[in-house]
């Protein structure tokens, strides 16, 4: 858990990394961590907002379907 939190904190240094997934949510980006974790976030003004942390086979796409 500490490593995941540290990875999320590191997004403040270089937030425009990861894969753009605007097809799921406007401005959404997803960055992988240690092959098993995906961190979904958006950049708003001067902050990074984490919208979800997905482990293994969790359905990232399904998590955002009801949000549109």
MONORZI-V102869 format. One record per backbone hydrogen bond with DSSP energy under -0.5 kcal/mol. CO is the residue of the C=O (numbers start at 1). NH is the residue of the N-H. Records with the same first field share a line. If there is no record, write none. Layout:
CO = NH ; NH
//
This chain:
1 = 5
2 = 6
3 = 7
4 = 8
5 = 9
6 = 10
7 = 11
8 = 11
9 = 12
10 = 13 ; 14
14 = 17
19 = 30
21 = 24 ; 25
25 = 28
28 = 21
29 = 41
30 = 19
31 = 39
33 = 36 ; 37
34 = 36
36 = 56
37 = 33
38 = 40 ; 54
39 = 31
40 = 51 ; 52
41 = 29
42 = 44 ; 49
44 = 47
47 = 44
48 = 50
49 = 42 ; 51
52 = 40
54 = 38
55 = 58
58 = 60
59 = 63
60 = 64
61 = 64 ; 65
62 = 65 ; 66
64 = 67
65 = 68
//
